[in-house]
């Protein structure tokens, strides 16, 4: 992708429903160039889709956190299965480095978050953990 493609993708992140004319104005090229570039980006798989972000998507749970887990031995799959059974767990990511798993958690209150964190820390095989509470989230191209 060159500079024009990057500017086009940035404009689409701001508003994926923008007209070709609007995109052309933002990128500084003609409508025909925008149309051609979009077709090429889609054909190459650089753009794989467009989506809608609703108000509810931005709201989510009011208290959100990332919990990093260190797992002892070979218990990762068992712990992932237990995590997936918790309604407060929004996603589980495997990773490398110091932590084995990153767990996205969402709750209504800090008291509920504390309860979930304590529960997870007691899982057999969880060696250590570190949690960061998310204060604000920004979707690329969307207002805060």
Wavefront OBJ file of the C-alpha trace (Angstrom):
o trace
v 0.000 0.000 0.000
v 1.299 3.440 -0.877
v 0.544 6.835 0.657
v -2.703 7.289 -1.308
v -3.953 3.863 -0.200
v -3.063 4.663 3.410
v -4.913 7.993 3.265
v -7.901 6.267 1.668
v -8.037 3.624 4.397
v -7.749 6.345 7.060
v -10.673 8.202 5.453
v -12.704 4.979 5.392
v -11.944 4.359 9.059
v -13.389 7.777 9.768
v -16.520 7.056 7.697
v -16.806 3.825 5.702
v -20.071 5.104 4.183
v -18.538 8.246 2.687
v -19.284 8.802 -0.992
v -16.580 8.449 -3.620
v -16.660 12.244 -4.037
v -16.139 12.810 -0.315
v -13.310 10.271 -0.207
v -11.709 11.852 -3.281
v -11.791 15.259 -1.586
v -10.235 13.934 1.611
v -7.514 11.991 -0.181
v -6.872 14.623 -2.849
v -7.453 12.484 -5.942
v -10.274 11.960 -8.460
v -13.387 9.833 -7.934
v -12.158 7.448 -10.627
v -8.883 6.981 -8.747
v -10.783 6.259 -5.523
v -12.997 3.693 -7.268
v -9.971 1.969 -8.843
v -8.011 1.993 -5.585
v -10.954 0.562 -3.631
v -11.401 -2.236 -6.155
v -7.693 -3.102 -5.977
v -7.581 -2.950 -2.166
v -10.592 -5.263 -1.953
v -9.267 -7.652 -4.642
v -5.870 -7.952 -2.889
v -7.561 -8.537 0.453
v -6.158 -5.363 2.026
v -9.768 -4.370 2.730
v -11.748 -7.420 3.778
v -14.991 -5.724 4.771
v -16.883 -2.784 6.137
v -18.764 -2.738 9.415
v -21.238 -0.803 11.457
v -20.451 0.380 14.976
v -23.544 0.980 17.068
v -23.972 3.071 20.180
v -24.250 -0.169 22.178
v -20.899 -1.342 20.772
v -19.240 1.750 22.167
v -20.975 1.486 25.547
v -20.306 -2.143 26.495
v -19.815 -2.856 30.165
v -18.993 0.251 32.206
v -16.092 -1.413 34.045
v -13.595 -3.081 31.735
v -10.201 -4.583 32.431
v -7.380 -6.559 30.889
v -6.088 -9.376 33.080
v -2.753 -10.911 32.152
v -2.236 -14.457 33.390
v 0.878 -16.543 33.898
v 0.059 -20.259 33.737
v 2.160 -22.987 35.321
v 2.731 -26.184 33.415
v 0.418 -27.222 30.614
v -2.856 -25.970 32.036
v -3.561 -23.268 29.461
v -6.341 -25.097 27.559
v -8.106 -26.077 30.785
v -7.952 -22.490 32.062
v -9.161 -21.087 28.727
v -12.170 -23.434 28.908
v -13.000 -22.225 32.419
v -12.597 -18.575 31.393
v -14.963 -19.051 28.449
v -17.603 -20.221 30.935
v -17.608 -16.860 32.738
v -20.174 -14.373 31.388
v -17.922 -11.458 32.380
v -15.115 -12.678 30.111
v -15.436 -10.955 26.732
v -12.349 -12.451 25.049
v -9.289 -14.577 25.798
v -6.051 -14.043 23.883
v -2.951 -16.221 23.881
v 0.285 -14.284 23.768
v 4.036 -14.584 24.156
v 6.444 -13.019 26.598
v 5.886 -12.746 30.327
v 2.153 -13.562 30.173
v 0.483 -16.619 28.688
v -3.055 -15.224 28.394
v -4.683 -11.814 28.180
v -8.303 -11.821 29.344
v -10.765 -9.041 28.506
v -13.298 -8.637 31.306
v -16.420 -6.465 31.511
v -18.614 -5.927 34.570
v -21.211 -3.480 35.823
v -19.305 -2.463 38.974
v -15.832 -2.500 40.508
v -17.119 -4.874 43.194
v -18.139 -7.368 40.476
v -14.758 -6.945 38.784
v -12.998 -7.646 42.078
v -15.086 -10.805 42.525
v -14.236 -12.065 39.011
v -10.529 -11.296 39.436
v -10.434 -13.186 42.744
v -12.244 -16.146 41.173
v -9.819 -16.337 38.245
v -6.785 -16.015 40.516
v -8.000 -19.132 42.367
v -8.109 -21.272 39.193
v -5.769 -24.241 39.552
v -2.732 -23.492 37.379
v -2.862 -19.692 37.519
v 0.602 -18.853 38.752
v 0.428 -15.041 38.715
v -1.581 -12.191 37.257
v -1.634 -8.479 36.598
v -4.734 -6.441 35.835
v -5.189 -3.043 34.216
v -8.551 -1.291 34.293
v -9.423 0.345 30.978
v -10.298 4.008 31.491
v -11.282 5.030 27.933
v -11.377 3.324 24.552
v -11.162 4.940 21.161
v -12.143 3.197 17.959
v -9.990 4.397 15.080
v -11.806 7.106 13.181
v -14.636 7.485 15.697
v -15.148 10.270 18.200
v -14.480 9.529 21.862
l 1 2 3 4 5 6 7 8 9 10 11 12 13 14 15 16 17 18 19 20 21 22 23 24 25 26 27 28 29 30 31 32 33 34 35 36 37 38 39 40 41 42 43 44 45 46 47 48 49 50 51 52 53 54 55 56 57 58 59 60 61 62 63 64 65 66 67 68 69 70 71 72 73 74 75 76 77 78 79 80 81 82 83 84 85 86 87 88 89 90 91 92 93 94 95 96 97 98 99 100 101 102 103 104 105 106 107 108 109 110 111 112 113 114 115 116 117 118 119 120 121 122 123 124 125 126 127 128 129 130 131 132 133 134 135 136 137 138 139 140 141 142 143 144
